[in-house]
C-alpha cells in the first residue's frame, strides 16, 4: 500500500510526498490512525477538521468505498489532497 500526499499537505507531512505503512493495515480508519501518530496533531487537524481535504482509495472517493471503514490491502493506493475549486 502506498499513500501519496498532494499540494499543501506537505507542510503537515514534514515534506513527505509518500508514506508506506509500518504495519498491516486493513481499513482507512487504521491507516489514518497510523498517519496521525506519525505526523502529529497538525496533520490530524487537517485530515479530520478540514472540510477541503479529499481522500481517494484507488482513485475513488471514500464515500463510494465505505468511508473511514473502507477496506484496504497491500496493493491499494491512497491519495490525500486538498480540495481545490476555481471560480
N, C-alpha and C positions, 0 to 999 in steps of 0.2 A: 504494500500500500504506500502511496505517495501523497503527501499533502503539499499543495502549491499555494503560495500567497501572492496576491497581485496588488498593484497600486500602493497606496499609502499605508497598507498594513505592515510593511517592512519596518515602520517606526515602532511597532509593537512586538516585532519578532527579532530584535537585535540585528536587523538587516537580512535575516534568512529569507530566502525565496522558496525553499523547500524544507520539508521535515519528513523523516521516516520514523514511525512509531518505535518505541523501545521495547514494547511488549505486544502480545497478541491482542488485537482489538476486534470486537465483534459488532459494535454499534457506534453510530456517530456520537452519541452521548459519552461513551467511554473515550473516544478519541478527543473530544473537546475537553474532557476532564484532564487527560494527559497533557494536552497542549496548554491549558491554563496553568497547570502545575509547573510546566517547563518555562513558559514565557511570562507568567506572573499576572498581577492584578490589572495592569493596563490592557493587556491582551484580552483578559476575561471581560472587562468592562466594554471593550469594543465589540466582542463577539456576542455577548448576551444583552448589552444595553444599547447597541447602535442599530436602529431600525434600517440603516442603509447598508448593512452587511449582508452579503449573499453567499450562501454555501451550496455548492453543487457536488453531487456524487455521480461520477461517471457522466458528467455533462448535463445532468438533470437536477432541477431544483429539488430540495429535500421535501417540499410539500407533496411531491409525487412519489416519494420513496419511503415515507414513514416518519418524516420529521426527525426529531432527535433520536428516535428509535430505529432509524434507517439501518438496515444490516450492512456490515462492511466485511470484506475479505481481503486476502493478501494482494490480489491484483487490482484492487479498486484505486481510482483516482479521486481525491477530494480537493476541491478548489475553494478557497476563501477569498472573496474580493469585495471591495466597496461597491455599492450600487451607485452607478453614476447616471444622471439624467442630463439631457441637453434641452435647452429651451430657448 
